[in-house]
Amino acid sequence: MNKVTGEVDNNGFYGRFGGAYIPEMMYPNLKELENRYREITDSREFREEFTGLLRDYVGRPSPLYRAGRLSDYYNTNIFLKREDLNHTGAHKINNTVGQIILARHLGKKRIIAETGAGQHGVATATVCALTGTECVVYMGALDVARQQPNVERMKMLGATVVPVHSGNKTLKDATNEALRDWISNPCDTHYIIGSIVGPHPYPDIVTRFQSVISEEIKAQLEQHNGNPLPDAVIACVGGGSNAAGAFFHYLQHPEVELIAVEAAGHGVDSGESAATIALGRPGVLHGCLSVVMQDADGQITEPYSVSAGLDYPGIGPLFAHLHQKGRVNFQHATDREAMDAAFLLTQLEGIIPALESAHALAFLEKRKFTPDQTVVINLSGRGDKDMEAYLKYIKEHNGGKSHQ
Ligand SMILES: *Cc1c(COP(=O)(O)O)cnc(C)c1O
């Protein structure tokens, strides 16, 4: 096996995946970004500002918490990386803080973003308020109707939310609209993408900003255990940004098993799922070559998951590559398995996780780890936003299981 590093090559590829498959009219925007992002993000001035905001505004380092009762329950050692305690409640803010500083260094005065469930839209609107930057968020009209609280949050933060009425009126259509805006406004606008997807150099930019997660886990585990290397790191994957962040600094340590959990919805073979690696084939989506859920004609399949953040028909090209190399073990969990895992964590540890993160927790039911092993789970977000789904589940299942 060739050494796997997580680094993109000079042409914007991870092995055969990645690249920039874009309309010619978008070329100048991306070229400018590609030419300048490394020099900017590697500069001392950028690093100091980024580190300072992560510390004082986001609240980093996020704790690495040894979950005692959950560890007893599974008879192993489980640590939770508490991205749920970040400002705005998830890992997404790490990326938007990095990108707003990058935008300023590029001289851009206007920010656009796309959002599905609204989590990335809120994280973007937040850093725009912080810096007094104009913010336009594209959102499918159906999602605007489904995700009212996040729409109200974005508006309160000063963003303009533009409902998109084309196609299925969901995330894919919002992304197309944002790309159209960027083509029309190449000089003053920066497009903040929310996961490790899209054309080069976005997957690399977002991976670098999120890699602070595994940088911290290493130092924190060293303190706890006298050893920075756990036996396994487990994360959920939608586009892949929280998983990439949690895995990045472990990619070069083959003794650390990296486990990515996709959303299987009602079941991988039910026709209602979002398990891209399990079901997809190589294809181009949103400007990059990766693995994509598609029908026989290459049309994108509509994904489904109870958790809006995992409801995406593609995956970052880095993960298509890591899967092909066999470096990351891909698994999946159904809606129901994630729900049960969320209730278990809530009742044993007093932590209500995001439904997305609950997919990672669900893997503990599928694999027995031993009492001397150490497992890190990336708790990508908190569950406040998912209360409606949790309450519905309680009603349908007579109060859910009790683990008191
Ligand atoms: C958006 C989101 C995800 C999924 O996105 P990735 O890019 O795969 O990390 C996971 N967890 C939470 C809490 C999210 O908000």
The ligand as a Gaussian input file, in Angstrom:
#p B3LYP/6-31G(d) Opt

LIG

0 1
 C      -23.183000      19.068000       8.707000
 C      -22.980000      18.109000       9.805000
 C      -22.407000      16.836000       9.582000
 C      -22.081000      16.303000       8.227000
 O      -21.133000      16.996000       7.490000
 P      -19.645000      16.472000       7.294000
 O      -19.061000      17.406000       6.300000
 O      -19.714000      15.062000       6.794000
 O      -18.991000      16.538000       8.619000
 C      -22.167000      16.028000      10.685000
 N      -22.489000      16.406000      11.935000
 C      -23.047000      17.606000      12.186000
 C      -23.381000      17.961000      13.595000
 C      -23.308000      18.498000      11.128000
 O      -23.879000      19.688000      11.397000

